[in-house]
Amino acid sequence: MEQTALNKFTDLVKHQLENEALVLPTLPDIALEIRQRINSSPNLSSQEISELIGRDPALAARLIQISNSALYGRGENLSHSINEAIINLGVTNAGRLITSIAIKETFKPASAKVKQLMNQTLQQTLTVAAICRGMAMFAGHLNPDEAMLAGLVHQIGMLPVLWLYEDSHMQLSDKELARVLDSAHGEIGQLILESWNFPDELVEVPANYQDFQRNKHESPDYTDIVTVSYLQACAGTFHAHSNIDWDTVPAFAKLGLSSDLDELSNETVQTHISAAQTIL
């Protein structure tokens, strides 16, 4: 029996994975260097990190803009230099934000063949990331910017699949391609984050955020935050996961959230989500 285009492409993805031939996205050198310097030197000064960022004027300008946003409460006391922005944000958080900026830039299609799905994936990613920052308010031990970063990487594994399809001569419907993306992106996302030397608590996000019965720890972790945020992003859409009963998902209870999410009427939570959407 002749294979369908869907089966052929699914087999191609599996073959590329098994032979470690799948092209994985890389972070820009400056983002990687900054992460490595911060991880290896806990006492890295704002001046040292400013000198690194200063090599990329566009990145420096973006970070100053974020520092002056409502999300970081600068008011009239604005940052006018990259060093002032780093001092306001903190070295570690600045590193997270630089990584977030770099990740967003990877969601760029090279051709019209995957443009629609790439754009849909990016918009879903940005929505989930913004909600993650708001949801971090219900887990005081977790960092809001790290939660936002977790949201930005939850579907990063879709990129290599889209690039592979873009370079192939196969033709799939959007629905067929979405099936491959949904089944493969978790494992691939985990490989990407391992190659970027991300911390374990973020590495496990892509492969586990759709495990709606996951209850690994008593207290919520970043995967729980992404799970809750992802389901909120699916609500009211035609996505298959829009029908998940939130009462059956442990992540909601661990964050102290009711299934009707009355907590989201909190003005502070909404402000954080809206402000995060603005900087993303």
C-alpha positions as CSV (number, residue, x, y, z in Angstrom):
1,M,0.0,0.0,0.0
2,E,1.4,3.4,-1.0
3,Q,2.3,5.8,1.8
4,T,0.4,9.0,2.0
5,A,2.2,12.3,2.0
6,L,1.5,12.6,5.7
7,N,3.0,9.2,6.5
8,K,6.1,10.0,4.3
9,F,6.7,13.3,6.1
10,T,6.1,11.7,9.5
11,D,8.7,9.0,8.7
12,L,11.1,11.7,7.5
13,V,10.9,13.6,10.8
14,K,11.5,10.4,12.7
15,H,14.4,9.5,10.5
16,Q,16.0,12.9,11.0
17,L,15.5,12.7,14.7
18,E,16.9,9.2,15.0
19,N,20.0,10.1,13.0
20,E,20.5,13.4,14.7
21,A,20.2,15.1,11.3
22,L,17.4,17.5,12.2
23,V,18.5,21.1,12.0
24,L,17.9,22.8,15.3
25,P,17.6,26.5,15.9
26,T,20.5,28.3,17.5
27,L,20.6,31.4,19.6
28,P,22.6,34.4,18.4
29,D,26.2,34.3,19.7
30,I,25.6,37.4,21.9
31,A,22.6,35.8,23.7
32,L,24.5,32.5,24.2
33,E,27.6,34.4,25.6
34,I,25.5,36.5,27.9
35,R,23.7,33.4,29.3
36,Q,27.0,31.6,29.7
37,R,28.6,34.5,31.5
38,I,25.7,35.0,33.9
39,N,25.5,31.2,34.6
40,S,29.3,31.0,35.3
41,S,29.7,34.3,37.1
42,P,26.9,34.9,39.6
43,N,28.5,38.2,40.7
44,L,28.7,39.6,37.1
45,S,28.4,43.4,37.3
46,S,25.9,45.4,35.4
47,Q,28.8,47.2,33.6
48,E,30.3,43.9,32.4
49,I,27.0,42.8,31.0
50,S,26.4,46.2,29.5
51,E,29.6,46.0,27.6
52,L,28.5,42.7,26.1
53,I,25.1,44.0,25.1
54,G,26.6,47.1,23.7
55,R,28.0,45.1,20.8
56,D,24.5,44.9,19.4
57,P,22.9,48.4,19.3
58,A,19.5,47.1,18.3
59,L,19.4,44.7,21.3
60,A,20.6,47.4,23.6
61,A,17.9,49.8,22.5
62,R,15.2,47.0,22.9
63,L,16.4,46.3,26.4
64,I,16.2,50.0,27.4
65,Q,12.7,50.1,25.9
66,I,11.7,47.1,28.0
67,S,13.3,48.6,31.1
68,N,11.2,51.8,30.6
69,S,7.9,49.9,30.1
70,A,5.0,49.8,32.5
71,L,5.9,46.1,33.4
72,Y,9.1,47.2,35.2
73,G,7.5,50.2,36.9
74,R,10.0,52.9,35.9
75,G,7.4,55.7,35.8
76,E,9.2,59.0,35.2
77,N,12.6,57.7,36.3
78,L,13.6,56.4,32.9
79,S,16.7,54.4,31.8
80,H,18.8,56.4,29.4
81,S,21.7,53.9,29.0
82,I,22.1,50.2,28.8
83,N,23.8,50.2,32.1
84,E,20.9,52.0,33.8
85,A,18.5,49.4,32.2
86,I,20.6,46.5,33.5
87,I,20.6,48.0,37.0
88,N,16.8,48.4,36.9
89,L,16.1,44.9,35.5
90,G,18.9,43.1,37.4
91,V,21.6,41.1,35.6
92,T,19.9,37.8,35.7
93,N,16.5,39.1,34.6
94,A,18.2,41.1,31.8
95,G,19.8,37.8,30.6
96,R,16.4,36.1,30.6
97,L,14.9,39.0,28.6
98,I,17.7,39.0,26.1
99,T,17.1,35.3,25.6
100,S,13.4,36.0,25.1
101,I,14.1,38.6,22.5
102,A,16.5,36.2,20.6
103,I,13.9,33.4,20.7
104,K,11.2,35.5,19.2
105,E,13.5,36.3,16.3
106,T,13.8,32.6,15.4
107,F,10.1,32.4,14.4
108,K,10.7,33.8,10.9
109,P,9.7,31.7,7.8
110,A,12.0,31.7,4.8
111,S,9.2,31.2,2.4
112,A,5.4,31.4,1.9
113,K,5.1,27.7,2.2
114,V,5.0,27.7,6.0
115,K,4.3,31.4,6.6
116,Q,0.8,30.9,7.9
117,L,1.6,28.1,10.4
118,M,4.8,29.9,11.5
119,N,2.8,33.0,12.2
120,Q,0.1,31.1,14.0
121,T,2.8,29.3,16.1
122,L,4.4,32.6,17.0
123,Q,1.1,34.3,18.0
124,Q,0.2,31.3,20.2
125,T,3.7,31.4,21.7
126,L,3.5,35.1,22.5
127,T,0.0,34.7,24.0
128,V,1.0,31.8,26.2
129,A,4.2,33.6,27.3
130,A,2.3,36.7,28.4
131,I,-0.2,34.7,30.4
132,C,2.7,32.8,32.0
133,R,4.0,36.0,33.4
134,G,0.7,36.7,35.0
135,M,0.3,33.2,36.3
136,A,3.7,33.4,38.0
137,M,2.0,35.7,40.6
138,F,0.2,32.6,41.9
139,A,3.6,30.9,42.6
140,G,5.7,33.3,44.6
141,H,8.8,31.1,44.5
142,L,9.0,31.2,40.7
143,N,10.4,34.1,38.7
144,P,7.9,35.9,36.4
145,D,10.5,36.5,33.6
146,E,11.6,32.9,33.8
147,A,7.9,31.9,33.5
148,M,7.6,34.1,30.5
149,L,10.6,32.5,29.0
150,A,9.1,29.1,29.6
151,G,6.1,30.2,27.6
152,L,8.3,31.3,24.8
153,V,10.0,27.9,24.5
154,H,7.0,25.6,25.0
155,Q,6.6,25.1,21.2
156,I,10.1,25.8,20.1
157,G,10.3,22.2,18.8
158,M,7.9,23.1,16.0
159,L,10.5,25.2,14.2
160,P,12.8,22.4,12.9
161,V,9.7,20.5,11.7
162,L,8.5,23.6,9.8
163,W,12.0,24.2,8.3
164,L,12.2,20.5,7.2
165,Y,8.8,20.7,5.6
166,E,9.8,24.1,4.0
167,D,12.8,22.4,2.4
168,S,11.0,19.3,1.3
169,H,9.1,18.7,-1.9
170,M,6.1,17.3,-0.1
171,Q,2.7,18.9,0.1
172,L,0.5,18.6,3.1
173,S,-2.7,20.3,4.2
174,D,-2.3,22.7,7.2
175,K,-4.3,20.2,9.2
176,E,-1.9,17.3,8.3
177,L,1.1,19.4,9.1
178,A,-0.4,20.5,12.4
179,R,-0.7,16.8,13.3
180,V,3.0,16.2,12.7
181,L,3.9,19.3,14.7
182,D,1.7,18.3,17.6
183,S,3.2,14.8,17.9
184,A,6.8,15.7,17.4
185,H,7.5,19.1,18.9
186,G,7.8,18.1,22.5
187,E,10.7,15.7,22.0
188,I,12.4,18.1,19.6
189,G,11.9,21.1,21.9
190,Q,13.6,19.2,24.7
191,L,16.6,18.6,22.5
192,I,16.8,22.2,21.5
193,L,16.8,23.5,25.1
194,E,19.4,20.9,26.1
195,S,21.6,22.1,23.3
196,W,21.1,25.7,24.6
197,N,22.2,24.5,28.1
198,F,18.8,25.7,29.6
199,P,18.1,24.7,33.2
200,D,16.3,21.4,33.8
201,E,13.1,23.0,34.9
202,L,12.7,24.7,31.5
203,V,14.1,21.8,29.4
204,E,11.2,19.6,30.5
205,V,8.5,22.1,29.5
206,P,8.0,21.3,25.8
207,A,7.7,17.5,26.4
208,N,5.4,17.8,29.4
209,Y,3.1,20.9,29.2
210,Q,0.4,18.8,27.4
211,D,0.5,16.1,30.1
212,F,-2.7,17.4,31.7
213,Q,-2.5,14.8,34.5
214,R,1.1,15.7,35.4
215,N,1.5,16.1,39.2
216,K,5.3,15.8,39.6
217,H,5.7,18.2,42.6
218,E,3.6,19.3,45.4
219,S,4.3,23.0,44.6
220,P,3.9,24.3,41.1
221,D,6.8,24.5,38.7
222,Y,7.3,26.2,35.3
223,T,5.7,23.4,33.4
224,D,2.5,23.8,35.5
225,I,2.4,27.5,34.7
226,V,2.8,26.8,31.0
227,T,0.1,24.1,31.1
228,V,-2.4,26.5,32.7
229,S,-1.5,29.3,30.4
230,Y,-1.7,27.1,27.3
231,L,-5.2,25.9,28.2
232,Q,-6.3,29.5,28.8
233,A,-4.9,30.4,25.3
234,C,-6.9,27.5,23.8
235,A,-10.2,28.4,25.5
236,G,-12.8,29.7,23.2
237,T,-11.0,28.4,20.1
238,F,-11.6,25.4,17.9
239,H,-8.5,23.7,19.2
240,A,-9.0,20.1,20.5
241,H,-7.6,21.1,23.9
242,S,-10.3,23.8,24.3
243,N,-12.6,21.1,25.7
244,I,-10.3,19.9,28.5
245,D,-12.0,19.9,31.9
246,W,-9.8,22.2,34.0
247,D,-11.1,20.6,37.2
248,T,-9.2,17.5,36.2
249,V,-5.9,19.3,35.6
250,P,-3.7,19.3,38.8
251,A,-1.8,22.3,37.7
252,F,-4.7,24.6,38.3
253,A,-5.2,23.5,41.9
254,K,-1.5,23.7,42.6
255,L,-1.5,27.3,41.5
256,G,-4.6,27.9,43.7
257,L,-6.8,28.7,40.7
258,S,-10.4,27.8,40.5
259,S,-11.7,26.2,37.2
260,D,-13.7,29.3,36.4
261,L,-10.5,31.5,36.9
262,D,-12.2,34.1,39.0
263,E,-8.7,35.1,40.1
264,L,-8.0,36.5,36.7
265,S,-10.4,39.4,37.4
266,N,-7.6,40.6,39.7
267,E,-6.5,44.0,38.2
268,T,-2.8,43.4,39.0
269,V,-2.8,40.0,37.1
270,Q,-4.5,41.6,34.1
271,T,-2.0,44.4,34.1
272,H,1.0,42.0,34.2
273,I,-0.5,40.0,31.3
274,S,-1.3,43.1,29.2
275,A,2.2,44.7,29.9
276,A,3.9,41.4,29.0
277,Q,2.0,41.4,25.7
278,T,3.2,44.9,25.0
279,I,6.9,44.1,25.5
280,L,6.7,40.9,23.5
